[in-house]
């Protein structure tokens, strides 16, 4: 199962605009649960993150879908299943979430890293991808993976998850 890494995915002005809009106080983030892996002590951490669904159930769910148009124009897709953004606040200890697949259908999963931090994506085959701004990673949707929190100077870790055909 191939994991493909595409660096410098968007133009500089496109990534800057996306960051400015998504990290403004006007962008609608929603509280959602995160599933922690059982091997980690969660007593000092809330099991929550902020999310925003751009697209779900094969249809747009956000008034902000135009914001990610530069990403959609670069992704070679025939149909969109889901596009979801996740924002995790920095923690003092790196937390690894539970291994999962995003959707139950076989398609392509993509992860776009909005900011650089020491969080990462970990795959069931042992491969790891660091959160580096403006990087887009693609892999088969049935490849189990997970994300982590960050512990560096970045206040948060933001990724956009794409599931498409």
N, C-alpha and C positions, 0 to 999 in steps of 0.2 A: 504494500500500500504506500503510494507515493505522497510525501509531504513536500509541497513546493513553496518556496519562500521568494516573494517578490518585493525587493527593497525599493525605496523612493517611488512608491506606487502612484501618488498624486503629485501634481506640480506644487511648488512651494506655496503659491498664493491660494491654491485649493485647500491644502491641509491647514493653513493658517485661518482661513475663513471658517472651515469646519470646526476647528478648536474654539475659535472666538464665539461662535453661535452655540455650540453644544455645552460650553462651560460658562455661559452667561447665566445670570440669575433669572432670566426669562424662559430658559429651556425647561420643558416639563419632564422631570424625572419622577419616577414612582418607586416606592419602597417595595421590595420583593425579598423572598427568602433565598438563602444560599444553603446548599447541602454540604456540610463539612465532612471530610473523611474521618472515619471512626478512630483512626490511630492518633489523632491530635487532640490535645486538651482544649476544649472550647469554653471553659468556664469563664474566661476573661474577655470573650468576644461575643458580639451580637452576631447572629446568623442572618444578616441582611445585607443587601446591596441596593443600589438605585438602578432602575432599568427604564428603557424607553423602547417601545415596540414601534418600528417604522412600518413593518409589514408582517402580517401573520394570517395563517389560513388562506394563503394564496391571494390576499387582497391588502391594499394599503390600510394602515391603522393610525396614521399620524398626519397631522396637518403640516409636518416638517419634512415630508418625504423628498421635497425638492432640494433640501439641504445636502442630501447624499447623492444627488444626480451625478456629480463627477465620478464617484465610486461606481455607480451603476453603469455608466458609459464605458468604463474600463473592464468590467467583468463580462465575460462571454457567457450569457445565460439565455435560455429559452423561456424559463418560467421561474418565478420567485415563490418560495414557500414561506420563509420567515427572515426578517432582518430585525435584530434586537441589539441595543446598546446596553452595556453593563458598566457601572461606575462603582468601584470599590475604594473605600477610604483606606489610607495607609494604616498599617498596624505595627506594633512594636516587635512582633514575632511573625515570621512568614507562615501563613496558613495555606495549606493545600486543600482545595475543595475535592469533592467526590468525583471519581471517574464517571463519565456519562457520554451519551450521544445526544445531539441537540434535537433531532427529529427521528421519527420511526420509519421514514421512507429513505430509500437509497438515492442519494443525490451528491452534490458537492457541498462541503462546509468550507467557509472562508472566515478568517479572523483578521480584522483590520485593527492595528494598534494605533490609537489616537495620540498617545504620549509615551515617552521613554521613561522607564522605571526599572526596578529590579524584580518585578513580577515576571511570571513566565507561564507558558502553556506547556503542559507535560502530556505526552502521549503514552498509551498503554504499551507501546513497543520500546519505551525508554527514551525516545527522542525528546528534546526540550527546545523550545524556541523562546528567546528573550523578548520582552516587550520593548520594541524599538519603534519610535514614532515613524509613521508613514510606511509601515511594512504590512503586506497582505500575505497571509499564509493560507494555502488551500490544501484540502485532503478529502478522502472519501468520507461521507457522513457516517458510515458504520465503524469508523476508527474511534475508539473511546479515547477521551482526552479530559483534561481538567485544567483549571487555572489556579493561580495563587494570588494572594495579596502582595503588596510591596512594602518594604521596610526602609526605603531610601528617603532622600529629601523630597521626592515628589509626593504631593499631598494625596494623590489618588492614582488609580490605574483605570484607564478607560479603553474598552475594546468594543468593536462592533462585530457581531456574529451574523454571517450570511448563510442561508441554506437555499440552494438554487439548483436548477436543472440546466 
